[in-house]
Amino acid sequence: MKVALIGMGSVGRGVAEMIAKKDLGLTITGIADSKSGLISDRGINIAKVLATKKKTGMCGDSTIPAIDVIKNADYDALIEVTPTNALSGEPATGYIKAALNRKKHVVTSNKGPVALHYKELKALAQKNGAAFRYEATVAGAIPIMHTLEHGLAGNEILALYGVLNGTCNYILNRMADEGLTYAQALMEARELGYAEADPTYDVQGIDAAIKLVILANTIWGNGVKLEDVDRTGIDLLTADALRLAEDEGCTIRLIAEACPRRNLFRVSPRIIEKSHPLVTQGTLNALTLETDMAKEITMIGRGAGSVETASAIIGDLLFIRDCYVQRA
């Protein structure tokens, strides 16, 4: 199956490396970053592109923008992994629409377009007989969307709650385990690469809220938006609060939760018992789904990382290959 890859940041490079490393039957025929692009119907030498990217910061010809790759390359599926813009969803939304209008399948890790334009993009994909898949937008390597679509098919999802941001989980762990202040734990997270220079999206619960919106719309199709989520971050938590929870055999986690019957869509620090399955260590994510037949299902795994995210993207690509391309 031929694929085009748009975005050559950490995730894009991870995807390219895994496609080159594994014999998956995937050939990259178009590739682009924010400055350059490359098209080759016979297949692109990924090792050469990665070396060029590392040396020059560009992956191809500066006269070939990403949109030209999307509109002109020969591919079956577009992999869209550009940085998230939670305010407009651009330029990713435009990229995705351009591919779907060509009747090309799309796989994305970009939360912006899915959170903001889910119904429109799903309808456009359906109209053009294309798949639109976004497993990698929520909880990295944990196969949440696949579980909802296949493993729990026939179940009614009643509610969900989980730890959906690894940066916050790491900070809270360090505050609880070592008595660090929030500022100290954040600095450590930055030094280890778990937190961005500007950690606002993570520590104020925006990232977790966006993921909650994606899950809610996927499961219930209720048109929930980011502004519908009641959100409180961890940036005002103190070490004393963690110690008080510890005295009660509990700890604090940033929990995203949704329950349509209660009109509840919330991200906030919650006190929970240490024995609770959502009390994970490090940067792990965890999600519990409450269902009518299977009851409670909890999934735990790595919520970030280039290779971990590549796992979700490649899973979506192989699903498309097996269910769409090979049957065409």
MIMARPA-939425 format. One record per residue (C-alpha): y negated, z, x negated; residue in one letter. Coordinates in steps of 0.5 Angstrom, whole numbers, plus 500, padded with zeros to 3 digits. Layout:
BEGIN
YZXA/...
This chain:
BEGIN
500500500M/493498497K/488503498V/480504496A/477510493L/470512494I/468518490G/470520483M/468528483G/473533482S/477531488V/477523487G/479524480R/485529482G/487523487V/487518482A/490522477E/496523482M/497516484I/497514477A/502519475K/507519481K/511513484D/508513491L/508506492G/500506492L/495501489T/488502488I/484496489T/477498490G/474504487I/467507487A/462513485D/455514487S/453509481K/458504480S/464500483G/470496481L/474491485I/481488483S/486485488D/491486483R/490493482G/486497478I/488501471N/486508473I/487511466A/482506463K/477508469V/478515468L/476514461A/470510462T/468515467K/469521462K/465517457K/459514461T/459518468G/460511471M/467508474C/465501474G/460496475D/453498476S/451492481T/457494485I/455500490P/460504494A/459500501I/460493497D/467496495V/469498502I/466492506K/469487501N/476490497A/483488499D/486495502Y/490498507D/487505507A/480508505L/480514501I/473518502E/472524498V/464524497T/461530497P/460534504T/453533507N/453538513A/447536516L/447529517S/454527514G/452521510E/453517507P/460519508A/460517516T/457510514G/463509509Y/468511514I/465507520K/465501516A/472501514A/474503521L/470497523N/474493518R/481496522K/482499516K/485506516H/481512513V/483519510V/478524508T/476530505S/469530507N/468536512K/461533514G/463527518P/469530522V/465536524A/459532526L/462526529H/469527530Y/470524537K/466518535E/470517529L/477518533K/474513538A/472508533L/479509530A/483508536Q/479502538K/481499532N/488501532G/487505525A/488512523A/483517522F/486523518R/483529515Y/488534513E/484536506A/478538510T/481545512V/484549507A/486545501G/494544500A/496548507I/498543512P/495545518I/493539521M/500536520H/503543523T/499542529L/501535530E/508535529H/511542527G/508545533L/508539538A/508542545G/505549544N/499551547E/494554541I/491560544L/487562538A/486562531L/484566525Y/484566518G/481566511V/478559510L/474560504N/477562497G/470563494T/469569498C/476571498N/475572490Y/469576491I/471581496L/478582492N/474583486R/469588489M/475592492A/479592486D/474593481E/469596484G/464591482L/457590486T/457583490Y/452580484A/457582479Q/463579483A/459573484L/457572477M/464572475E/466567480A/461562478R/463563471E/470562473L/468556477G/470558484Y/463559486A/457553485E/451555482A/448555489D/453559493P/450559500T/455555503Y/460559501D/457566501V/453565508Q/460563512G/457556513I/463553509D/468557513A/464555520A/465548519I/472548518K/473552524L/469547528V/474542525I/480546527L/477547534A/475540536N/482538533T/486543537I/482543544W/477537543G/471542546N/466539542G/464545539V/458545534K/456549527L/451552531E/456554536D/459559531V/456566531D/456567523R/455573518T/456572511G/458577505I/452577501D/450583504L/456587503L/456593498T/461596494A/461602498D/463598504A/469596501L/470603498R/470606506L/475601508A/479603502E/479610504D/482608511E/488604508G/484597510C/480592506T/474587508I/475579509R/471574511L/475572518I/474565522A/476566529E/476562535A/479563542C/476558547P/479563553R/474568550R/468563548N/469566541L/467562535F/466567530R/465567522V/464574519S/467580515P/472584518R/476590516I/483589517I/489593514E/492592507K/498590510S/496584514H/498577512P/491575512L/490580506V/491575500T/489575493Q/485571489G/482564492T/488563497L/487561504N/491564510A/491562517L/494565523T/495560530L/497564536E/501560540T/505560547D/512558545M/512560537A/508566538K/504567531E/505562525I/501564519T/500559513M/498561506I/496557500G/491554495R/485552499G/481549494A/482545487G/483537485S/490537485V/491541491E/486537495T/490531493A/496534495S/493533502A/490527501I/496523499I/500527505G/496523509D/496516506L/504517506L/504518513F/499512514I/504508510R/510510514D/507510521C/502504521Y/503500515V/510499514Q/511498521R/506492522A/
